[in-house]
Amino acid sequence: MSDHTPAALVTGASSGIGATYADSLARRGHPLVLVARDAARLEALASRLRAETGVAVDVLPADLTDPAGLAAVEARLRDDDRIGLLVNNAGAAAPAGFSADDLTPQYRLVDLNVVALTRLAGAAAHGFLARGGGSIVNIGSVVALAPEWLPGGYGATKAYVLTLSQALQSELGPRGLYVQAVLPAATRTEIWERSGRAVESLQGVMAVDEMVDAALKGFDRREAVTIPSLPDEGQWEAFEAARRAMIPNFAQEHAAARYRG
């Protein structure tokens, strides 16, 4: 391992996508800081990775919806000069939408998927700018582009992750930072049972190892947006080109003709 390999802080690292990122990054030689609520599972993962890869692995148990826990992780990102990579993975889904009697799960999605992710990206950006560079990987979802697939606010939170990532890359890319949005489709993780859905009822569910391996290949290619399940990259390129083509037409003194008269 090179002394110059930056440490990676991975949120939601106790299982699923986060744990797989931790394993893959450790095998690439990155020291790790692992963040999740379940301290016991973090310690078990850290012990295994230390033994198998020889990298340094720190454990930082934290609930990112708790202000104190979130502040502790923000401080680590700002102050630990070893850290040069944030994998902003922690997130949740909800079992129902806005027709449910209890809307608390919808509001919690915003706390974790939007507020916590934004604050950690901000802390990382400040730390990385002070260190002269770094990378932020924000884990979104293809539901950002297909909000009809799921009820409630999940797709909206993931659309925010995509837009934030693009805005950060536009702002911070020229200053030496790299920001990647990863948009997985259905991936075989514990998120399904936690959100009250049976993964067996879904089609086209990707193994988590394959999804993370594809995302890391996109990272190596310095893609701004990586969609592991999309067969035709040209479809995303056409979508993005159409979006960019509209931008010059937004700044108009008057409403479009169809809205006048």
C-alpha positions in Angstrom: 0.0 0.0 0.0 1.3 3.4 -0.9 1.6 6.0 1.8 -0.2 8.4 -0.5 -3.3 6.2 -0.9 -6.1 8.3 0.7 -8.3 7.0 3.4 -11.9 6.5 2.5 -14.9 7.2 4.8 -17.8 5.0 4.0 -21.3 5.6 5.5 -23.8 2.8 5.8 -20.9 0.5 6.0 -22.3 -2.3 8.2 -24.0 -4.1 5.3 -25.0 -4.1 1.7 -23.5 -1.6 -0.7 -21.5 0.2 2.0 -19.9 -3.0 3.3 -19.1 -4.1 -0.2 -17.5 -0.7 -1.0 -15.4 -1.0 2.2 -14.2 -4.5 1.2 -13.3 -3.4 -2.4 -11.6 -0.2 -1.3 -9.6 -2.0 1.3 -8.4 -4.4 -1.4 -7.3 -1.4 -3.4 -5.2 -0.3 -0.4 -7.3 2.5 1.0 -7.3 2.9 4.8 -10.9 3.1 6.0 -13.2 4.9 8.4 -16.4 2.9 8.6 -19.7 4.6 9.7 -23.0 3.0 10.6 -25.3 2.7 13.6 -24.5 -1.0 14.3 -21.2 -0.9 16.1 -21.0 -4.7 16.5 -21.3 -5.3 12.7 -18.8 -2.5 12.0 -16.3 -4.1 14.4 -16.7 -7.5 12.8 -16.2 -6.1 9.3 -13.2 -4.0 10.4 -11.5 -7.0 12.0 -12.0 -9.1 8.9 -10.6 -6.4 6.6 -7.6 -5.7 8.8 -6.8 -9.4 8.8 -7.4 -10.0 5.1 -5.9 -6.7 3.6 -3.6 -5.3 6.2 -5.1 -1.8 5.9 -5.9 0.4 8.9 -9.6 0.4 9.6 -11.3 2.8 12.1 -14.8 2.3 13.3 -17.0 5.4 13.9 -20.5 4.3 15.1 -23.1 7.0 14.4 -26.7 7.5 13.7 -26.7 10.1 10.9 -30.3 11.2 11.7 -29.1 12.2 15.2 -27.5 15.7 15.3 -24.6 14.6 17.6 -23.8 11.6 15.5 -23.9 13.6 12.3 -21.7 16.3 13.7 -19.1 13.7 14.8 -18.8 12.4 11.2 -18.7 15.9 9.8 -15.8 16.7 12.1 -13.9 13.6 11.1 -14.3 14.5 7.4 -13.1 18.1 8.0 -10.3 17.4 10.4 -8.7 14.0 9.4 -6.1 14.9 6.8 -5.8 11.2 5.8 -9.3 11.2 4.3 -9.5 11.9 0.6 -12.6 9.9 -0.4 -16.2 10.0 0.9 -18.6 7.2 -0.1 -21.9 8.9 0.9 -23.9 5.7 0.9 -26.1 5.7 4.0 -29.8 5.8 3.0 -33.2 4.3 3.5 -36.4 3.5 1.7 -40.0 3.6 3.2 -42.7 0.9 3.0 -45.4 3.1 1.7 -46.1 6.5 0.2 -48.1 9.7 1.1 -51.4 7.8 1.3 -50.2 6.0 4.4 -51.7 6.9 7.7 -48.2 7.6 9.2 -46.0 9.9 7.2 -43.1 9.8 9.6 -41.1 7.3 7.4 -41.3 9.8 4.5 -39.9 12.6 6.6 -37.1 10.4 7.9 -36.1 9.7 4.3 -35.4 13.4 3.9 -33.4 13.5 7.1 -31.1 10.7 6.0 -31.1 10.7 2.2 -31.0 14.5 1.8 -30.0 16.3 5.0 -27.3 14.0 6.2 -25.9 13.3 2.8 -25.7 17.0 2.0 -24.0 17.9 5.3 -21.4 15.2 4.9 -20.7 16.2 1.3 -20.2 19.8 2.6 -17.8 18.7 5.3 -15.9 16.6 2.9 -15.7 19.4 0.3 -14.3 21.8 2.9 -11.7 19.3 4.0 -10.7 18.2 0.5 -10.4 21.8 -0.7 -8.0 22.5 2.2 -6.0 19.3 1.3 -5.8 20.1 -2.4 -8.1 17.4 -3.7 -10.4 14.5 -3.0 -13.4 12.5 -4.3 -17.0 12.3 -3.2 -19.2 9.4 -4.3 -22.9 9.9 -3.7 -25.1 6.8 -3.9 -28.4 7.6 -5.6 -30.8 5.4 -7.5 -32.3 5.0 -11.0 -35.6 5.9 -9.3 -34.2 9.5 -9.6 -35.1 9.1 -13.3 -38.1 6.9 -12.8 -40.1 8.3 -9.9 -43.2 6.4 -11.0 -41.6 3.2 -9.9 -42.0 3.7 -6.1 -44.6 5.6 -4.1 -43.7 8.5 -1.8 -40.6 10.6 -1.6 -37.8 8.1 -2.2 -37.4 9.0 -5.8 -37.4 12.7 -5.0 -34.6 12.2 -2.5 -32.6 10.4 -5.0 -33.2 13.0 -7.7 -31.8 15.4 -5.2 -28.7 13.3 -4.8 -28.2 13.3 -8.6 -28.7 17.1 -8.9 -26.5 17.9 -6.0 -23.7 15.7 -7.4 -23.9 17.5 -10.7 -23.9 20.9 -9.0 -20.9 19.9 -6.9 -18.9 18.6 -9.8 -19.6 21.9 -11.7 -18.5 24.0 -8.8 -15.7 21.9 -7.3 -14.4 20.0 -10.3 -12.3 23.0 -11.5 -10.8 23.1 -8.0 -9.5 19.6 -8.0 -12.4 17.6 -6.6 -14.1 14.7 -8.3 -17.8 14.0 -7.6 -19.5 10.8 -8.9 -23.2 10.1 -8.6 -23.9 6.3 -8.7 -27.5 5.3 -9.7 -28.1 1.6 -9.0 -31.2 -0.2 -10.0 -32.6 -2.9 -7.7 -29.6 -4.4 -5.8 -29.7 -7.4 -3.5 -29.3 -5.8 -0.1 -31.2 -5.6 3.2 -32.9 -2.3 2.2 -35.8 -4.3 0.8 -36.8 -6.1 4.0 -36.3 -2.9 6.0 -38.7 -1.1 3.6 -41.3 -3.9 3.8 -40.8 -5.2 0.3 -39.8 -8.8 -0.8 -36.8 -8.8 -3.0 -38.0 -12.1 -4.5 -40.9 -10.3 -6.1 -38.6 -8.0 -8.2 -37.1 -8.7 -11.6 -33.6 -7.8 -12.6 -32.1 -7.6 -9.1 -28.3 -7.1 -9.4 -25.8 -8.7 -7.0 -24.2 -6.1 -4.8 -20.7 -7.2 -5.6 -21.4 -6.7 -9.3 -23.0 -3.3 -8.8 -20.1 -1.9 -6.7 -17.5 -3.3 -9.1 -19.3 -1.5 -12.0 -19.5 1.7 -9.9 -15.8 1.6 -9.2 -15.0 1.1 -12.9 -17.0 4.3 -13.4 -15.0 5.9 -10.7 -11.8 5.0 -12.4 -13.1 6.4 -15.6 -14.1 9.6 -13.8 -17.7 9.4 -14.9 -19.9 12.2 -13.4 -22.9 9.8 -13.4 -22.6 6.0 -13.3 -25.7 3.8 -14.0 -24.4 0.2 -13.7 -27.6 -1.4 -15.1 -28.0 0.7 -18.2 -26.9 -1.3 -21.3 -26.7 1.6 -23.7 -24.6 4.5 -22.4 -25.7 6.5 -25.4 -29.2 6.7 -23.8 -27.9 8.6 -20.8 -25.7 10.8 -23.1 -28.7 11.7 -25.2 -30.8 12.4 -22.1 -28.0 14.7 -20.7 -27.6 16.4 -24.1 -31.3 17.1 -24.3 -31.2 18.6 -20.8 -28.3 20.8 -21.7 -29.9 21.9 -24.9 -32.8 23.4 -23.0 -30.7 25.5 -20.6 -30.1 28.5 -22.9 -33.8 28.7 -23.5 -34.8 29.1 -19.9 -33.8 32.7 -19.5 -36.7 34.5 -21.3 -38.2 37.9 -20.5 -41.7 36.7 -21.5 -43.7 33.6 -21.1 -43.6 31.1 -24.0 -46.2 31.8 -26.8 -48.3 28.9 -25.7 -49.0 30.6 -22.4 -49.8 34.0 -23.8 -53.0 35.3 -25.3 
